Every structure is written in C-alpha cells, then in structure tokens.
Amino acid sequence: MNAHAVDVGVLALRVVTGLLWCGHGTQKLFGWFGAKRRGTLEAEFTHLGYHPPLLFGYLAGTTELTSAALLCLGLATPVAAGLLAVVAVQATAAVKWRNGLWIQDDGYEYLLVLVAIAVSLAFVGAGRLSLDHALGTNLAGTAAGIVVAAVALVTPLLPRSLALGSTPTGAPGPPDH
C-alpha cells in the first residue's frame, strides 16, 4: 500500500469528520444549520437533565467546534479526538442509548461511528498531511488510543448537574425550616 495514499485517506477522514463536528458546534453556539427548529439551547439541555443547561450547552458546543477545528488541521489530534469521543459518548448516554443502536429509531449508530473514528485517530494520528507532523508534535499511538477509549467509556459516569446555588426546574430545592 502506498504511504501517500494512507495519508490522503486519513486527511479526508479528519477533514470530513471535523467539518461535521464543526456543524454540530455551530448549531449549539450560533443556532446555525437548523438548530432553531430544535428550540433553544437552554430548553434542549434542560430537557436532557443538564444543570445549569446553558453552561453545559455552551461547553458542549465549544468543545465540538474547537476540537473539530483542531481535528481538521491535524493539530493535537489525540486530544481533539478524545474530547470529541467524550462528547459523543455523553450524547449517546444522555439522548440516544434508550432508543437502541439503529439510526432509523433515533439510536446511537452515528455517534458510535464518530467515537470509532475518534479513537482510531488517537491510535494512528493525523498522518503526514497535518500540523502535528509539520511541528513534530505527534502524540498519537497505542497509549493515546487506550486513554481516549477509556476516558470516553467513563464519560456517562460524570454528573449532569453542578451545584451552583440553584436547582433545575422541577427539582426539589432545599428543605424549608
């Protein structure tokens, strides 16, 4: 197999995947690409059980957009891929898991593919057509792939609520004395 062909293939995978993730980030942050049909970011993240919803919504959108841009550039690729895997696994746990695997049932099939791409890129790296290669900062490899996979898998254990002095709508508040 031609090594140049592998680098072109990895570049295509990074750029297409990264651009799709950029779209998801801009939906959350700027309401682009039909996001308004879904309602407000606050309402969406409240419905999903996140509190404070805007903090989690903006955190998800910012992570998606910045990590996706890094992925497109091939810069800090295992870190970017790891952050995207975490977002995808969290979305699977919070939204899609109960619907099953298949996408026609609003399942997590697409998110599973994105996680597989992210973990794979953490293992193999961005290739020679990347800023990681140009700068000599390739952190990818077996250890990076294992860390990304492990961190992504424990993501559903993270809390969806932060105690910041208020309670989510419908949640019980402190007892009256």
TAUR-V386802 format. One record per residue. N is the residue number from 1. OMEGA is omega in whole degrees, -180 to 180 (none if undefined). D_FIRST is the distance of its C-alpha to the first C-alpha in Angstrom with 2 decimals. Layout:
# TAUR-V386802
n->N omega->OMEGA d_first->D_FIRST
n->N omega->OMEGA d_first->D_FIRST
This chain:
# TAUR-V386802
n->1 omega->-179 d_first->0.00
n->2 omega->-179 d_first->3.78
n->3 omega->178 d_first->6.29
n->4 omega->179 d_first->8.75
n->5 omega->178 d_first->7.58
n->6 omega->179 d_first->7.86
n->7 omega->177 d_first->11.13
n->8 omega->178 d_first->12.33
n->9 omega->178 d_first->11.89
n->10 omega->177 d_first->13.80
n->11 omega->179 d_first->16.25
n->12 omega->179 d_first->17.00
n->13 omega->179 d_first->17.57
n->14 omega->-174 d_first->19.79
n->15 omega->-180 d_first->21.76
n->16 omega->179 d_first->22.50
n->17 omega->180 d_first->23.42
n->18 omega->179 d_first->25.38
n->19 omega->177 d_first->27.27
n->20 omega->177 d_first->28.29
n->21 omega->175 d_first->29.56
n->22 omega->177 d_first->31.37
n->23 omega->178 d_first->33.10
n->24 omega->179 d_first->34.30
n->25 omega->-180 d_first->35.60
n->26 omega->173 d_first->37.46
n->27 omega->-178 d_first->38.97
n->28 omega->-173 d_first->40.58
n->29 omega->-173 d_first->41.52
n->30 omega->-179 d_first->42.61
n->31 omega->-178 d_first->43.09
n->32 omega->172 d_first->40.55
n->33 omega->174 d_first->38.67
n->34 omega->-177 d_first->41.42
n->35 omega->-178 d_first->42.13
n->36 omega->178 d_first->45.87
n->37 omega->180 d_first->45.92
n->38 omega->-176 d_first->45.10
n->39 omega->-178 d_first->48.11
n->40 omega->177 d_first->48.40
n->41 omega->-180 d_first->46.03
n->42 omega->-180 d_first->49.01
n->43 omega->-179 d_first->49.90
n->44 omega->-178 d_first->46.36
n->45 omega->172 d_first->45.95
n->46 omega->179 d_first->49.54
n->47 omega->-179 d_first->48.87
n->48 omega->176 d_first->45.87
n->49 omega->179 d_first->48.16
n->50 omega->178 d_first->47.10
n->51 omega->-4 d_first->49.93
n->52 omega->-171 d_first->50.37
n->53 omega->-179 d_first->48.30
n->54 omega->177 d_first->47.82
n->55 omega->-180 d_first->46.61
n->56 omega->179 d_first->43.94
n->57 omega->179 d_first->43.08
n->58 omega->177 d_first->42.71
n->59 omega->178 d_first->40.80
n->60 omega->-179 d_first->38.28
n->61 omega->179 d_first->38.02
n->62 omega->177 d_first->37.72
n->63 omega->180 d_first->35.05
n->64 omega->-175 d_first->33.05
n->65 omega->-177 d_first->33.45
n->66 omega->179 d_first->32.91
n->67 omega->178 d_first->30.01
n->68 omega->177 d_first->28.31
n->69 omega->176 d_first->28.87
n->70 omega->179 d_first->27.39
n->71 omega->178 d_first->24.31
n->72 omega->-179 d_first->23.93
n->73 omega->-175 d_first->24.33
n->74 omega->-179 d_first->22.07
n->75 omega->-176 d_first->25.18
n->76 omega->-171 d_first->26.27
n->77 omega->179 d_first->23.49
n->78 omega->178 d_first->24.32
n->79 omega->179 d_first->27.99
n->80 omega->180 d_first->27.53
n->81 omega->179 d_first->25.35
n->82 omega->179 d_first->27.97
n->83 omega->178 d_first->30.82
n->84 omega->176 d_first->29.32
n->85 omega->178 d_first->28.71
n->86 omega->179 d_first->32.36
n->87 omega->-178 d_first->33.63
n->88 omega->179 d_first->31.75
n->89 omega->177 d_first->33.03
n->90 omega->178 d_first->36.49
n->91 omega->177 d_first->36.49
n->92 omega->-178 d_first->35.49
n->93 omega->-174 d_first->38.35
n->94 omega->-169 d_first->40.89
n->95 omega->-164 d_first->40.29
n->96 omega->-172 d_first->37.95
n->97 omega->-176 d_first->38.15
n->98 omega->-180 d_first->41.48
n->99 omega->-179 d_first->40.09
n->100 omega->-173 d_first->37.49
n->101 omega->-164 d_first->33.77
n->102 omega->-175 d_first->33.64
n->103 omega->-180 d_first->33.68
n->104 omega->175 d_first->36.26
n->105 omega->-176 d_first->38.67
n->106 omega->-179 d_first->37.84
n->107 omega->-171 d_first->35.79
n->108 omega->-178 d_first->33.13
n->109 omega->-179 d_first->30.03
n->110 omega->179 d_first->28.81
n->111 omega->177 d_first->29.65
n->112 omega->177 d_first->27.77
n->113 omega->179 d_first->24.57
n->114 omega->177 d_first->25.30
n->115 omega->180 d_first->25.91
n->116 omega->177 d_first->22.64
n->117 omega->-178 d_first->20.77
n->118 omega->-180 d_first->22.99
n->119 omega->179 d_first->22.59
n->120 omega->179 d_first->18.80
n->121 omega->176 d_first->18.89
n->122 omega->177 d_first->21.40
n->123 omega->-170 d_first->19.08
n->124 omega->-180 d_first->15.86
n->125 omega->-174 d_first->17.73
n->126 omega->-179 d_first->17.66
n->127 omega->-177 d_first->14.74
n->128 omega->179 d_first->15.39
n->129 omega->-175 d_first->16.96
n->130 omega->174 d_first->19.90
n->131 omega->176 d_first->23.33
n->132 omega->-180 d_first->22.52
n->133 omega->-178 d_first->20.14
n->134 omega->-178 d_first->22.65
n->135 omega->-178 d_first->25.51
n->136 omega->-176 d_first->23.94
n->137 omega->-178 d_first->25.06
n->138 omega->180 d_first->22.06
n->139 omega->-176 d_first->23.86
n->140 omega->177 d_first->21.09
n->141 omega->-177 d_first->20.32
n->142 omega->-179 d_first->21.70
n->143 omega->-180 d_first->25.27
n->144 omega->179 d_first->24.83
n->145 omega->179 d_first->23.21
n->146 omega->179 d_first->26.04
n->147 omega->180 d_first->28.67
n->148 omega->-180 d_first->27.56
n->149 omega->-178 d_first->27.54
n->150 omega->-180 d_first->30.90
n->151 omega->179 d_first->32.58
n->152 omega->-178 d_first->31.57
n->153 omega->179 d_first->32.93
n->154 omega->-179 d_first->36.30
n->155 omega->-180 d_first->36.69
n->156 omega->178 d_first->38.94
n->157 omega->-179 d_first->41.38
n->158 omega->179 d_first->42.10
n->159 omega->175 d_first->45.42
n->160 omega->-179 d_first->45.72
n->161 omega->175 d_first->49.04
n->162 omega->179 d_first->50.31
n->163 omega->-179 d_first->53.99
n->164 omega->176 d_first->54.94
n->165 omega->176 d_first->58.58
n->166 omega->-179 d_first->58.32
n->167 omega->178 d_first->57.28
n->168 omega->179 d_first->55.14
n->169 omega->179 d_first->57.05
n->170 omega->180 d_first->58.61
n->171 omega->179 d_first->58.03
n->172 omega->178 d_first->61.15
n->173 omega->179 d_first->62.41
n->174 omega->-179 d_first->64.36
n->175 omega->175 d_first->67.51
n->176 omega->180 d_first->70.77
n->177 omega->none d_first->73.37
